[in-house]
């Protein structure tokens, strides 16, 4: 019972983080300057994960592929968590 709760809670946190990353990507198209408090919150919560991956990936011009990589990895982790 307790282990199932732990897996479900971890799954919830990972999916919530995926939504934060998607929100950051969408908001970067709507408000590229990032001056709103929502933009600042999304950058502050997602940058610790996206930043190191961005430094490892090769430059692709104006496209940032780090959110895609993180979402794919998080999806694999969620998929392979025990049900």
N, C-alpha and C positions, 0 to 999 in steps of 0.2 A: 504493500500500500504506500509506504513512504518513498520507496524507490520510484514508483510510477509517478508520484507527485513531482519528484525531483526532475525526472525526464521531461514531463510536461511543462514544468516551469522553465527549464533550460530551452526547450523548443519554443516557448512563448517569447523568451528574451531574444533568441536568435531571429525569430520572425519580426519582432519589433525593431530590431536593429536593421534588418533588411528594409523595412518601411522607412526608417530614418534616412537610409542611404538613397532610396528612391525619391523621397521628399527633397533631399538636397539636390539631386540631379534635376528634378523638375523645377525647383525654385531657382536653380542657376540659369535656366532659360528664361524664366519670368522676370527675375530681378538679378541681373548679372553683377551689379555692384555689391550686393549682399549687405545692405545697410540696415535691414529690418532686424528686429530682435529674434524673429523666427529663423532667419538666415544665420545669424550669429550662433544661435543655439544648435542648429543642425551642423554647422561647421565645427563647433566645439566638441560635439559628441561623436562625430564620425571621423574627424581628422586623425586621431591617434591610430586608427586602423588603416585609413586610406593613405596617409602620408608615407609610411615605410614601403608600401606596395608601389606607390607612385615613383619613389626613388629607384626601385629595382627595375621597373618596366622601362623599355626604351621609349624615347620621345616619339609621339605619333602626331605631331603638329598640334592642332587646336583640340583634338579629341583626348579625353582622359579616360583610359580604359580601366583604371583601378576600381571604380564602383562595380563594373561588370565582373571583374575577377573576384572581388569580395562577395558579391551576391551569389556567384556560382559556388564558391567554397562553402559559404553558409548554407546554401541549399543542399549540398552534398552531406554536410554534417547533420542537418535536420533529417534528411532522408534516412541516414544510417543509424539514427538514435533508436534504441529499442522502443517498441510501441507499448 
